Amino acid sequence: MSNTKINILKKGDSVISATENTIAIQRKNGEVDIVSIIIENGTRRVDVEDIITISYGNNTVETTVKCEAGDVQIVTF
């Protein structure tokens, strides 16, 4: 049996939900990050490239895509 420690909290953050595949973290500023846990070959790692952040706003969704020409921001509403 093994124990896994996932070090993703910052001071003032708290975990509001956790499953085998995701962790919901309420950040100190009130935003919530949904972080995926990837399991490969019996080991776990945090998917740092695909974190969903729930923030304050006017019902829009913003996605930043990295490409050769630079970051592109896509906004839907």
C-alpha positions in Angstrom: 0.0 0.0 0.0 1.3 3.5 -0.8 0.4 7.0 0.3 0.4 9.9 -2.2 0.8 13.6 -1.2 -0.3 16.2 -3.7 1.3 19.6 -2.9 -1.0 22.1 -4.7 -2.4 24.2 -1.9 -1.2 27.7 -1.1 -1.7 29.5 2.2 -5.3 30.4 2.6 -6.6 27.8 0.1 -8.9 24.9 1.0 -10.1 21.7 -0.7 -13.8 21.7 -1.2 -14.1 18.4 -3.0 -11.9 15.5 -4.0 -12.4 12.4 -6.1 -9.9 9.9 -7.5 -9.6 12.0 -10.7 -10.2 15.6 -9.6 -9.7 18.1 -6.8 -11.7 21.3 -6.4 -9.7 23.9 -4.6 -11.1 27.2 -3.3 -8.3 29.8 -3.6 -7.8 32.5 -1.1 -9.3 35.1 -3.5 -12.5 33.1 -3.8 -11.9 31.5 -7.2 -12.2 27.7 -7.5 -9.7 25.6 -9.5 -10.7 22.2 -10.8 -7.5 20.2 -11.0 -7.4 16.8 -12.8 -5.3 14.0 -11.5 -3.8 11.7 -14.2 -3.0 8.1 -13.3 -0.4 6.5 -15.6 1.3 3.2 -14.9 0.2 3.2 -11.3 1.5 6.7 -10.5 -0.4 10.0 -10.1 0.4 13.4 -11.4 -1.4 16.8 -11.5 -2.5 17.9 -15.0 -1.1 21.4 -14.8 -1.8 22.2 -18.5 -5.6 21.8 -18.2 -6.8 23.5 -15.0 -10.4 24.9 -15.0 -10.8 28.1 -13.0 -14.2 29.2 -11.8 -14.1 33.0 -11.3 -16.2 36.1 -11.1 -17.7 37.6 -14.2 -20.7 38.0 -16.5 -21.3 34.3 -17.6 -18.5 34.2 -20.1 -16.0 31.4 -20.8 -12.4 32.3 -21.6 -9.8 29.9 -22.9 -6.1 30.7 -23.5 -4.5 28.6 -26.2 -0.7 28.6 -26.6 0.6 28.6 -30.1 3.8 29.5 -32.0 2.7 33.1 -32.6 1.9 33.6 -28.9 -1.1 33.1 -26.6 -4.5 33.4 -28.2 -7.5 34.1 -25.9 -10.9 32.8 -27.0 -14.0 34.2 -25.3 -17.5 32.8 -25.6 -20.6 34.4 -24.1 
